[in-house]
Structure formats: structure tokens, C-alpha cells
């Protein structure tokens, strides 16, 4: 299931990208507070803004839908040498350990538990996210946070 993604990169101002994601997110989830922190300085990143916007929306929506008990949702962007790191964190129920390995492959073991359809959709969404990030030359990963909740992160190079 390696879908090819046509990536058309152009220099994208980080703040504009984040603003656009926020607008969309708050339209869909008006009652969900979102804490955002991005670097003060002006940052421009070569990317396909529409696709990266989709990835961020997908990660944020996943938290809203799947992170039971979540009270805090955060979107952070950090600079690391020659790349930007995007982080989406929640303090919800975390990710089942047996699913961490398969999150981005789109393959989720078939189980007959109730409520699995929605989780399967999450798998498909994340595999598309992974495809988009990889097509940009970036990396995506997920982990459970020691204090509870999940953290999804991906990187994009600052230069072509």
C-alpha cells in the first residue's frame, strides 16, 4: 500500500500554515481548545502546504476522536538545526502499545472488538500522513508520553 503522492513544494511561511490549520480546526471543533507554540522568528519551509496542512489536521483530529479523557491538546513547532519539528501532543488515553508499530502502515491487525471501524479509519489516515511526510523527505513517529497521552511528531527540512 505505498500510494505515491505528488508533492509540489513551494516556500511556505510557517506562521501562515499554522494559522490556516487553526482556522480549519476551530471551525470543525469549536469547543476544543488548542495550545499552539511556534518559534518567534520568521521561518519559511519548502513544502506542499496543502498536504502538510492535511497531515496536521489529521493528527489533531485523531486526538479529538481517539484520545479519551483529553483535556489538553498542543501543537508545537521547534527548530532543530536544519529542520523543523512539528509536534502534536495530547494528555488523553495514549496509544495501545501493540498498535504503536503499525500506526503508520495502514495495517491494523484484524480484531473483532467493537468500535474497531473508527480505529481502522485512524490507521488509514495515519498511513496517508506518513506517505506525505516521507514524500517530503521527512520522518514521522508516535509515542506515548510518560505522563500519559500521545505525541505525534514529524520533521521537514528547512532547505531543499
C-alpha positions as CSV (number, residue, x, y, z in Angstrom):
1,X,0.0,0.0,0.0
2,X,2.6,2.6,-1.0
3,X,0.5,5.3,-2.6
4,X,2.6,7.7,-4.5
5,X,1.9,11.3,-3.6
6,X,2.6,14.2,-6.0
7,X,4.4,16.8,-3.9
8,X,4.7,20.3,-5.2
9,X,6.9,22.2,-2.9
10,X,7.0,25.9,-2.5
11,X,8.4,28.1,0.2
12,X,5.7,28.3,2.9
13,X,5.7,30.7,5.8
14,X,5.3,28.6,8.9
15,X,3.1,31.1,10.7
16,X,0.6,31.2,7.8
17,X,0.5,27.5,7.6
18,X,-0.3,27.2,11.3
19,X,-2.9,30.0,11.1
20,X,-4.6,28.2,8.3
21,X,-4.7,24.9,10.3
22,X,-6.0,26.7,13.3
23,X,-8.8,28.3,11.4
24,X,-9.9,25.0,10.0
25,X,-9.5,23.2,13.2
26,X,-11.6,25.7,15.2
27,X,-14.3,25.6,12.6
28,X,-14.6,21.8,12.9
29,X,-14.1,21.6,16.7
30,X,-15.2,25.0,18.2
31,X,-15.2,23.6,21.7
32,X,-11.7,22.0,21.6
33,X,-9.0,24.4,23.0
34,X,-5.7,24.1,21.2
35,X,-2.4,25.4,22.6
36,X,0.0,26.5,19.9
37,X,3.6,27.4,20.2
38,X,5.9,28.2,17.3
39,X,9.3,30.0,17.1
40,X,9.2,33.8,17.2
41,X,11.4,34.2,14.2
42,X,10.3,34.2,10.6
43,X,10.5,30.7,9.2
44,X,9.9,29.6,5.6
45,X,9.9,25.9,4.8
46,X,9.8,24.3,1.4
47,X,6.6,22.1,1.4
48,X,3.4,21.3,-0.3
49,X,1.4,23.4,2.1
50,X,-2.0,21.8,1.2
51,X,-0.6,18.3,2.0
52,X,1.2,19.3,5.2
53,X,-2.0,21.1,6.3
54,X,-3.8,17.8,5.8
55,X,-1.3,16.0,7.9
56,X,-1.6,18.4,10.8
57,X,-5.4,18.4,10.6
58,X,-5.4,14.7,10.6
59,X,-3.1,14.4,13.7
60,X,-5.2,17.0,15.6
61,X,-8.5,15.3,14.6
62,X,-7.1,11.9,15.7
63,X,-6.5,13.3,19.1
64,X,-10.0,14.8,19.4
65,X,-11.6,11.5,18.2
66,X,-9.4,8.9,19.9
67,X,-7.7,10.5,22.9
68,X,-10.3,9.7,25.6
69,X,-10.1,11.9,28.6
70,X,-8.0,14.5,26.8
71,X,-8.1,18.0,28.4
72,X,-5.0,19.5,26.7
73,X,-4.2,19.4,23.0
74,X,-1.0,21.1,21.9
75,X,0.6,21.9,18.6
76,X,4.2,22.9,18.8
77,X,6.8,23.6,16.1
78,X,10.5,23.7,17.0
79,X,13.6,24.4,15.1
80,X,16.3,21.8,15.1
81,X,19.5,22.7,13.2
82,X,18.4,22.3,9.5
83,X,14.9,21.2,10.0
84,X,11.6,22.0,11.7
85,X,9.9,19.6,14.0
86,X,6.1,19.5,14.3
87,X,4.6,18.0,17.4
88,X,1.0,17.2,18.3
89,X,0.5,16.2,21.9
90,X,-2.5,15.3,24.0
91,X,-2.9,14.1,27.5
92,X,-5.6,11.5,26.7
93,X,-5.6,7.7,27.0
94,X,-2.5,7.2,24.9
95,X,-1.9,4.6,22.2
96,X,-2.2,0.9,22.8
97,X,1.4,-0.4,22.9
98,X,0.6,-3.3,20.4
99,X,-0.6,-0.7,17.9
100,X,2.4,1.7,18.0
101,X,4.3,-0.4,15.5
102,X,1.5,-0.5,12.9
103,X,0.2,3.0,13.3
104,X,1.6,4.4,10.1
105,X,1.5,1.3,7.9
106,X,-2.3,1.3,7.5
107,X,-2.2,-2.3,8.6
108,X,-4.0,-2.9,11.8
109,X,-4.4,-6.4,12.9
110,X,-8.0,-7.6,12.3
111,X,-9.7,-7.8,15.7
112,X,-13.4,-8.4,16.3
113,X,-13.7,-5.8,19.0
114,X,-16.5,-3.3,18.9
115,X,-15.5,0.2,17.9
116,X,-12.8,-1.0,15.6
117,X,-14.1,0.6,12.5
118,X,-13.2,4.1,13.8
119,X,-9.8,2.9,14.8
120,X,-9.2,1.4,11.4
121,X,-10.0,4.8,9.8
122,X,-7.4,6.3,12.1
123,X,-4.9,3.8,10.7
124,X,-5.6,4.8,7.1
125,X,-5.4,8.4,8.0
126,X,-2.0,8.0,9.6
127,X,-0.6,5.9,6.8
128,X,-1.5,8.7,4.4
129,X,0.2,11.2,6.8
130,X,3.3,9.0,6.7
131,X,3.2,8.8,2.9
132,X,3.0,12.6,2.6
133,X,5.8,13.3,5.2
134,X,8.1,10.7,3.6
135,X,7.4,12.2,0.1
136,X,8.8,15.4,1.6
137,X,11.9,13.6,2.8
138,X,10.8,13.9,6.4
139,X,10.1,11.4,9.2
140,X,7.1,10.8,11.3
141,X,6.7,8.9,14.5
142,X,4.5,8.4,17.5
143,X,5.0,7.6,21.2
144,X,3.2,7.5,24.5
145,X,4.2,10.3,26.9
146,X,5.5,9.3,30.3
147,X,2.8,11.4,32.0
148,X,0.0,10.0,29.8
149,X,-1.3,10.8,26.4
150,X,0.3,10.5,23.0
151,X,2.8,12.5,21.0
152,X,3.0,12.5,17.2
153,X,5.9,14.2,15.6
154,X,7.3,14.8,12.1
155,X,10.2,16.7,10.6
156,X,10.6,18.8,7.5
157,X,13.9,20.0,6.1
158,X,14.3,23.8,6.1
159,X,16.2,23.7,2.8
160,X,15.7,21.6,-0.4
